Amino acid sequence: MRKTIPGLVLGSLRRRCAQPATPENFAGEYEEALCAWSTGCSVFQSRGQCRDALVWDSHGRFQYLLRALEADRVAFDAEAAEACLEQVSALACEGDLLDRVLFSVGPTAGPEVCRDVFVGKVRNYDPCLNSEECAGDAVCGFPPGGCEEGTCCAGACRVLNTGAGPEIGDPCNGSDCDDDAFCARDPNTFLFTVCTARRGVGESCSDNTGACAEGLFCDFQNFTCKELVASGGDCSSGESCAEGLRCYRDRDDRSTCRALPNEGESCMAFNYPPCARFDNYCDASNRCAKKPGPGEACADWECLPYAECQPNAGAQVCVRRGSEGEGCGPDSGYVQCIGHLQCGEDQTCAAPEAEAGCEVPE
């Protein structure tokens, strides 16, 4: 959301002038990187629409971290910030990833390097409001009852128990075994017993489908551990394919492990998803193509992400989602507002109320 916020500089300025990332401009730069990525995936029609529809640059998390920086509770890593911005801009157009990073989870669901931008200095058991304040592997833990929504209550930095789980031969209760073991079950009672070494190629996994070693999968047809299937190999489920591949059914009803097809490549609509890009669908010619946009027919109720399919005179047509200041009431067909915008009492799309700013704990 483009707002006049002390200490924030619009991200496009840094891109044009090649300015280094700083604590003061990072929130705006981060939102600009989000908009470069998501606009390229057709979540928004333009970067300007994206900047007006997102509120990460004024989000309480970033504002609090600036205060924590002034109080010497965190440090700012400029190299990590630059890497974060580059990696966010280049993320794949995957629906689940777009939803998690843009909306449902936020910055902590982004590339791992983004978690290293602000480096915590607060010692174990000292008060905190954000895990990024905590030094090392500590996180900010809160009372069991939690905090009331909309309030600022301090927790304390704590190191979680990251020690190894029970070893092979030790009693277990589910998934608490060390990485090289699994929790076996009694074949008669089906109750958990002891941690058991993971099984290799050709060994049975009938008692526990998670028993196979890393790089193997449990074949449900004969319940034996097998190597993950490479590109082009026959498969029965997505779990059997090597990393980055999907079990994809072709027109001859044969399923093989392959990367999802990109725009312009052949596809089959009965796969889900049929194409790699979130803004693509499998058209009548069995090619991945852009979904219909505003004003275009949407017989299958699919539109580009910045639009939605609505009934129109006995047919369906794609309608652009509401931008800031646009209607979202009956006159617009109750169109959804885009991004973080919400439909207000005056039935126009507007930014949500700003989060309360929390002070740094003593």
TORVO-831821 format. One record per residue (C-alpha): x, y, z; residue number from 0. Coordinates in steps of 0.001 Angstrom, whole numbers, padded with zeros to 6 digits, m for minus. Example, Ala and Ser with C-alpha at 12.3 -4.5 7.8 and 13.67 -1.06 7.14 Angstrom:
<recs>
REC        xx        yy        zz     k
REC    012300   m004500    007800     0
REC    013670   m001060    007140     1
</recs>
This chain:
<recs>
REC        xx        yy        zz     k
REC    000000    000000    000000     0
REC    001568    003278   m001073     1
REC    001374    005581    001904     2
REC    003415    008414    003302     3
REC    005196    006591    006096     4
REC    008217    008055    007863     5
REC    011377    006172    006975     6
REC    009920    004275    003986     7
REC    010972    004859    000382     8
REC    009037    003429   m002545     9
REC    010727    000315   m003898    10
REC    010703    001433   m007543    11
REC    013180    004212   m006676    12
REC    015784    001720   m005482    13
REC    015329   m000419   m008595    14
REC    015901    002516   m010918    15
REC    018751    004058   m008975    16
REC    020386    000819   m007804    17
REC    020379    002044   m004206    18
REC    021414   m000521   m001579    19
REC    018749   m001935    000719    20
REC    018542   m000140    004061    21
REC    016431   m000703    007167    22
REC    014371    002371    006286    23
REC    013515    001385    002715    24
REC    013397   m002400    003080    25
REC    009639   m002703    003763    26
REC    008819   m000719    000617    27
REC    011443   m002637   m001353    28
REC    010024   m005936   m000131    29
REC    006536   m004981   m001275    30
REC    007943   m003841   m004630    31
REC    009611   m007258   m005038    32
REC    006304   m008946   m004189    33
REC    004592   m006846   m006840    34
REC    007236   m007624   m009477    35
REC    006658   m011326   m008833    36
REC    002875   m011401   m008438    37
REC    002145   m009010   m011333    38
REC    004213   m011287   m013578    39
REC    001900   m014101   m012434    40
REC   m001245   m012041   m013245    41
REC   m002343   m011779   m009610    42
REC   m002484   m008031   m010255    43
REC   m002980   m006160   m013506    44
REC   m000088   m003789   m012860    45
REC    002558   m003063   m010227    46
REC    000738    000152   m009370    47
REC   m002468   m001757   m008663    48
REC   m000442   m004206   m006557    49
REC    001234   m001482   m004484    50
REC   m002173    000109   m003819    51
REC   m003669   m003253   m002807    52
REC   m000976   m004623   m000460    53
REC   m000151   m003302    003016    54
REC    003138   m005090    003792    55
REC    005109   m001824    003573    56
REC    003077   m000424    006477    57
REC    002716   m003740    008302    58
REC    003239   m003684    012068    59
REC    006022   m006278    011802    60
REC    008281   m004031    009743    61
REC    007434   m000934    011779    62
REC    008251   m002743    015016    63
REC    011562   m004050    013657    64
REC    012629   m000463    012893    65
REC    011975    000433    016535    66
REC    013833   m002689    017665    67
REC    016775   m001653    015476    68
REC    016892    001775    017136    69
REC    016874    000040    020546    70
REC    019802   m002200    019459    71
REC    017676   m005330    019770    72
REC    018295   m006385    016142    73
REC    020913   m005764    013460    74
REC    020230   m005324    009732    75
REC    022043   m007534    007179    76
REC    022113   m005597    003889    77
REC    023466   m008572    001884    78
REC    020651   m010822    003101    79
REC    018173   m008050    002289    80
REC    019417   m007791   m001309    81
REC    019316   m011580   m001714    82
REC    015805   m011687   m000253    83
REC    014529   m009064   m002703    84
REC    016096   m010837   m005692    85
REC    014727   m014235   m004696    86
REC    011219   m012917   m004002    87
REC    011120   m011243   m007433    88
REC    012029   m014554   m009097    89
REC    009645   m016928   m007298    90
REC    007595   m019390   m009368    91
REC    003957   m018708   m010334    92
REC    002546   m021460   m008090    93
REC   m000891   m020910   m006606    94
REC   m000162   m022173   m003090    95
REC    003105   m020232   m002878    96
REC    001439   m017014   m004072    97
REC   m001338   m017352   m001509    98
REC    001010   m018116    001403    99
REC    003587   m015399    000746   100
REC    001191   m012668   m000401   101
REC   m001746   m013224    001918   102
REC   m002292   m016123    004314   103
REC    001140   m016357    006009   104
REC    003201   m013379    004887   105
REC    006955   m012679    004888   106
REC    007883   m015695    007024   107
REC    006653   m017967    004187   108
REC    009083   m016387    001707   109
REC    012597   m017538    000784   110
REC    014663   m018652    003771   111
REC    017204   m015846    003327   112
REC    014454   m013301    004074   113
REC    014477   m014535    007686   114
REC    018114   m013426    007988   115
REC    017525   m009764    007102   116
REC    016964   m008706    010705   117
REC    019385   m010490    013073   118
REC    018298   m010821    016701   119
REC    020403   m009697    019658   120
REC    018059   m010392    022595   121
REC    019382   m013017    025006   122
REC    017588   m016134    026178   123
REC    014749   m015450    028682   124
REC    014787   m011692    028032   125
REC    011473   m010081    026906   126
REC    010527   m009935    023221   127
REC    007611   m009317    020877   128
REC    009030   m010902    017730   129
REC    011193   m013987    017157   130
REC    013478   m011949    014902   131
REC    014648   m010110    018025   132
REC    015969   m013312    019606   133
REC    019627   m014226    019194   134
REC    020743   m017499    017648   135
REC    018167   m020285    017395   136
REC    015853   m018833    020043   137
REC    012229   m017912    019324   138
REC    009887   m015523    021093   139
REC    007646   m017696    023282   140
REC    004401   m016467    024821   141
REC    002288   m017577    027826   142
REC    000168   m020727    027292   143
REC   m003004   m018651    027201   144
REC   m001564   m016469    024454   145
REC   m002323   m012783    024015   146
REC   m005631   m011093    023347   147
REC   m006029   m010082    019723   148
REC   m005011   m006502    019043   149
REC   m002897   m006204    022187   150
REC    000863   m005900    022615   151
REC    002026   m008452    025170   152
REC    005644   m009469    025591   153
REC    006962   m012998    025574   154
REC    010480   m014223    026241   155
REC    013254   m015522    023988   156
REC    013630   m019276    024404   157
REC    015586   m022024    022689   158
REC    013304   m024854    021629   159
REC    014345   m028410    022334   160
REC    016138   m029297    019099   161
REC    017891   m032378    020429   162
REC    017741   m035672    018555   163
REC    014680   m037842    019104   164
REC    014683   m041386    020480   165
REC    017284   m043608    018867   166
REC    016826   m047004    017239   167
REC    015487   m049463    019822   168
REC    014061   m046773    022119   169
REC    010296   m046646    022847   170
REC    008387   m044120    020742   171
REC    004930   m042668    020291   172
REC    004399   m041586    016696   173
REC    006853   m039393    014780   174
REC    009383   m038509    017495   175
REC    012227   m040795    016323   176
REC    015591   m039587    015055   177
REC    015847   m038862    011302   178
REC    017297   m042264    010424   179
REC    014442   m044143    012138   180
REC    010661   m044449    012160   181
REC    008228   m045434    014914   182
REC    007159   m049017    014216   183
REC    003795   m050510    015134   184
REC    002915   m053860    016662   185
REC    001389   m055947    013808   186
REC   m001301   m057353    016126   187
REC   m002355   m054373    018242   188
REC   m001199   m051680    015751   189
REC    000149   m049703    018721   190
REC    003470   m047845    018470   191
REC    006451   m049804    019762   192
REC    010102   m048761    019246   193
REC    012183   m046637    016870   194
REC    013309   m048827    013963   195
REC    015921   m048242    011249   196
REC    014412   m046942    008010   197
REC    014110   m049570    005293   198
REC    015952   m049869    002011   199
REC    015011   m050748   m001568   200
REC    012883   m053894   m001788   201
REC    012044   m054046    001922   202
REC    008454   m054092    003150   203
REC    006612   m050958    004261   204
REC    003241   m052666    004819   205
REC    003211   m051801    008529   206
REC    004178   m048134    008064   207
REC    004120   m046233    004755   208
REC    006627   m043757    006202   209
REC    009214   m046464    006897   210
REC    011344   m046024    003760   211
REC    014733   m044321    003806   212
REC    015326   m040865    002323   213
REC    015073   m040888   m001468   214
REC    012668   m043848   m001450   215
REC    008895   m044156   m001416   216
REC    006434   m046817   m000310   217
REC    004800   m048368   m003377   218
REC    001161   m048917   m002389   219
REC    000700   m051623   m005033   220
REC    002945   m054111   m003239   221
REC    004008   m052121   m000141   222
REC    007735   m052239   m000778   223
REC    010292   m049437   m000669   224
REC    011369   m048244   m004120   225
REC    013565   m045484   m005514   226
REC    011816   m042261   m006478   227
REC    010868   m042232   m010155   228
REC    012854   m039980   m012509   229
REC    011368   m037874   m015310   230
REC    009563   m040037   m017886   231
REC    009108   m043045   m015591   232
REC    005733   m044608   m014885   233
REC    004016   m043589   m011645   234
REC    000853   m044154   m009647   235
REC    000928   m041106   m007360   236
REC    002815   m037843   m006825   237
REC    004656   m039319   m003829   238
REC    006488   m041706   m006147   239
REC    008120   m038974   m008279   240
REC    011489   m037329   m007691   241
REC    011554   m033799   m006272   242
REC    010079   m031177   m008620   243
REC    008101   m033720   m010681   244
REC    004395   m034561   m010747   245
REC    002614   m037785   m011632   246
REC    000891   m036571   m014816   247
REC   m001715   m038525   m016810   248
REC   m001567   m038243   m020612   249
REC   m004197   m038769   m023282   250
REC   m003369   m042504   m023502   251
REC   m004240   m042812   m019792   252
REC   m000578   m043430   m018960   253
REC    000818   m041608   m015925   254
REC    004469   m040549   m015890   255
REC    006644   m038366   m013680   256
REC    007292   m035006   m015347   257
REC    007556   m031310   m014672   258
REC    004256   m029497   m015110   259
REC    003937   m028009   m018625   260
REC    004689   m024325   m019126   261
REC    002713   m021843   m021203   262
REC    002429   m023041   m024803   263
REC    003295   m026658   m024000   264
REC    000931   m029620   m024379   265
REC   m001278   m030502   m021410   266
REC   m004265   m032576   m020340   267
REC   m007041   m030794   m018461   268
REC   m007939   m033723   m016179   269
REC   m004670   m033247   m014239   270
REC   m004649   m030896   m011241   271
REC   m003081   m028545   m011749   272
REC   m002783   m029078   m015515   273
REC   m000136   m026359   m016020   274
REC    002839   m024992   m014093   275
REC    001704   m021358   m014010   276
REC   m001103   m020221   m011729   277
REC   m002489   m017965   m014500   278
REC   m002655   m020761   m017106   279
REC   m005296   m023326   m017979   280
REC   m005364   m026231   m020429   281
REC   m007299   m024944   m023459   282
REC   m009364   m026821   m026051   283
REC   m006255   m027511   m028130   284
REC   m004566   m029119   m025096   285
REC   m002035   m026320   m024712   286
REC   m001282   m024293   m021592   287
REC   m002568   m020786   m022239   288
REC   m003398   m017641   m020263   289
REC   m006754   m017782   m018507   290
REC   m009423   m015357   m019817   291
REC   m009153   m011739   m018716   292
REC   m011741   m009019   m017943   293
REC   m014493   m008867   m020570   294
REC   m013737   m012339   m021898   295
REC   m016000   m015382   m021610   296
REC   m015248   m017857   m018819   297
REC   m017259   m020965   m019683   298
REC   m015288   m023032   m017159   299
REC   m015523   m020310   m014461   300
REC   m011787   m019630   m014705   301
REC   m010263   m016150   m015082   302
REC   m006895   m014509   m014620   303
REC   m006247   m014109   m010867   304
REC   m006968   m010352   m010906   305
REC   m010470   m011080   m012250   306
REC   m013417   m013274   m011300   307
REC   m016085   m015063   m013325   308
REC   m019633   m013691   m012989   309
REC   m022960   m014572   m014666   310
REC   m023907   m012167   m017454   311
REC   m027088   m012462   m019547   312
REC   m027167   m016237   m019398   313
REC   m023429   m016636   m019910   314
REC   m020300   m016045   m017831   315
REC   m017771   m013254   m018239   316
REC   m014568   m012300   m016395   317
REC   m014858   m009113   m014313   318
REC   m011862   m007256   m012852   319
REC   m011612   m007389   m009052   320
REC   m012097   m004101   m007248   321
REC   m009140   m001736   m006794   322
REC   m008903    000917   m004083   323
REC   m011892    003283   m004256   324
REC   m013879    001085   m006653   325
REC   m017322   m000337   m005910   326
REC   m017869   m003750   m004353   327
REC   m021619   m003598   m003729   328
REC   m024685   m004631   m005754   329
REC   m023924   m002235   m008605   330
REC   m020672   m004104   m009249   331
REC   m022201   m007557   m008804   332
REC   m020546   m007748   m005382   333
REC   m017145   m008087   m006997   334
REC   m014343   m009067   m004612   335
REC   m011734   m006476   m003668   336
REC   m008195   m007284   m004759   337
REC   m005226   m007978   m002486   338
REC   m005530   m006831    001134   339
REC   m008353   m004398    000303   340
REC   m011695   m004879    002031   341
REC   m015231   m003908    001081   342
REC   m016146   m001036    003409   343
REC   m019484    000118    004766   344
REC   m019796    002494    001815   345
REC   m019439   m000528   m000494   346
REC   m016123    000572   m001938   347
REC   m012762   m001206   m001703   348
REC   m010462    000292    000932   349
REC   m007353   m000592    002908   350
REC   m007894   m002373    006239   351
REC   m007336   m000480    009454   352
REC   m003662   m000122    010339   353
REC   m002288   m002428    013013   354
REC   m001587   m000961    016412   355
REC    002093   m000136    016842   356
REC    003774   m001944    019716   357
REC    006498   m000387    021823   358
REC    009780   m002181    022452   359
REC    009606   m004040    025815   360
REC    011805   m002858    028670   361
</recs>
